[in-house]
Amino acid sequence: MNEHHHVPVLLEEALQALQVKDDGVYVDATYGRGGHAQKILEKIGERGRLLMFDRDPRACEDARRRFGADARVSIQQAPFSTIGRMIEGLGLAGKINGILFDLGVSSPQLDDPGRGFSFRAEGPLDMRMDPGSGESAADWLNRAEENEIVRVLRDYGEERFARRIARAILRERSIEPIATTRRLAEIVARAVPVREKSKDPATRTFQAIRLHVNRELEELTAVLPQTVPALAPGGRLAVISFHSLEDRLVKHFMRVEAKGRELPPGLPVRHDQFRARLKVIGKAIRAGVVETQRNPRARSAVLRVAERTAEGAA
Ligand SMILES: C[S@@+](CC[C@H](N)C(=O)[O-])C[C@H]1O[C@@H](n2cnc3c(N)ncnc32)[C@H](O)[C@@H]1O
């Protein structure tokens, strides 16, 4: 496996969900290593376009190297919460035929010990998808108050022993700042009194800190409403999530948009303000047995799809 390797999850399913057409305009909000992007490019013709986003500079380097010369492609290194503004700036609001999100981290991020995402390998405790912005996991962990650490571990890791772990972190960092992945993993392992079957005791803590440091749920919450005005009528929104916290947000968002907005009774509102701007397409899609056997990362993946209605569209 090399530095560029990332096996795309639910590839055929996502492509089908987007209903890629020859002259369509598409957005891949999470380029990673371009598994989905490449397939989209194979399907669109000369008049099609693909806007690629990733906040990770290495992902964008990969995109530039492979697709930088393709006139149909534009590449932006930015958090996807800026997508609405960018699309508007390009004059493409209401003209996008499909937007794909394949959330979370890529294999090259997880597998590089230097990025600090994995408790399995020794490395600096960083965990930022964009190492050039925001606070590293170590910087945050060495300054955060006990209650803040407890909240993050509970809310983002669903960790039962959040208080014990937070106290152990405070104790240890007063002896010496916590700088590496292995040291944090050992602190957590000592603090957690029970073992879950085939799960490292540090799994939840690492997930929680990663979600916090990268503001992953805030990013998702901010971007979902931006997709609606970006999409053309009939345009598709496809989101692949990897844990229940993300999937819950996506499911709720699509449901609310598909029901139409609920406004307080008695307000003088126009009829069309009640109309649904999205239609949910099918049920949640999960990877089949063959895919999960080949790619264990696919086990937790859930794809949800919605289509932009003509309501309120320009
Ligand atoms: C699971 S990978 C995508 C893999 C890609 N679909 C492929 O087939 O190669 C997720 C990617 O999204 C990026 N990412 C995650 N959250 C992001 C955000 N809020 N803004 C921009 N990029 C983000 C990560 O840096 C990572 O490269």
PDBQT file of the ligand as one rigid body, heavy atoms in Angstrom, charges set to zero:
ROOT
HETATM    1  C1  LIG A 401     -12.842   9.722   3.148  1.00  0.00    +0.000 C 
HETATM    2  S1  LIG A 401     -11.775  10.863   2.420  1.00  0.00    +0.000 S 
HETATM    3  C2  LIG A 401     -12.413  11.036   0.781  1.00  0.00    +0.000 C 
HETATM    4  C3  LIG A 401     -11.950   9.972  -0.149  1.00  0.00    +0.000 C 
HETATM    5  C4  LIG A 401     -12.310  10.195  -1.591  1.00  0.00    +0.000 C 
HETATM    6  N1  LIG A 401     -13.730  10.161  -1.828  1.00  0.00    +0.000 N 
HETATM    7  C5  LIG A 401     -11.601   9.159  -2.463  1.00  0.00    +0.000 C 
HETATM    8  O1  LIG A 401     -12.283   8.290  -3.027  1.00  0.00    +0.000 OA
HETATM    9  O2  LIG A 401     -10.369   9.209  -2.575  1.00  0.00    +0.000 OA
HETATM   10  C6  LIG A 401     -12.257  12.368   3.164  1.00  0.00    +0.000 C 
HETATM   11  C7  LIG A 401     -11.458  13.583   2.699  1.00  0.00    +0.000 C 
HETATM   12  O3  LIG A 401     -12.234  14.725   3.043  1.00  0.00    +0.000 OA
HETATM   13  C8  LIG A 401     -11.421  15.732   3.550  1.00  0.00    +0.000 C 
HETATM   14  N2  LIG A 401     -12.262  16.512   4.464  1.00  0.00    +0.000 N 
HETATM   15  C9  LIG A 401     -12.884  16.087   5.574  1.00  0.00    +0.000 A 
HETATM   16  N3  LIG A 401     -13.568  17.082   6.147  1.00  0.00    +0.000 NA
HETATM   17  C10 LIG A 401     -13.391  18.176   5.348  1.00  0.00    +0.000 A 
HETATM   18  C11 LIG A 401     -13.870  19.521   5.386  1.00  0.00    +0.000 A 
HETATM   19  N4  LIG A 401     -14.658  19.951   6.381  1.00  0.00    +0.000 N 
HETATM   20  N5  LIG A 401     -13.522  20.348   4.395  1.00  0.00    +0.000 NA
HETATM   21  C12 LIG A 401     -12.734  19.915   3.358  1.00  0.00    +0.000 A 
HETATM   22  N6  LIG A 401     -12.239  18.672   3.289  1.00  0.00    +0.000 NA
HETATM   23  C13 LIG A 401     -12.569  17.803   4.263  1.00  0.00    +0.000 A 
HETATM   24  C14 LIG A 401     -10.292  15.000   4.247  1.00  0.00    +0.000 C 
HETATM   25  O4  LIG A 401      -9.140  15.820   4.288  1.00  0.00    +0.000 OA
HETATM   26  C15 LIG A 401     -10.113  13.757   3.371  1.00  0.00    +0.000 C 
HETATM   27  O5  LIG A 401      -9.115  13.961   2.419  1.00  0.00    +0.000 OA
ENDROOT
TORSDOF 0
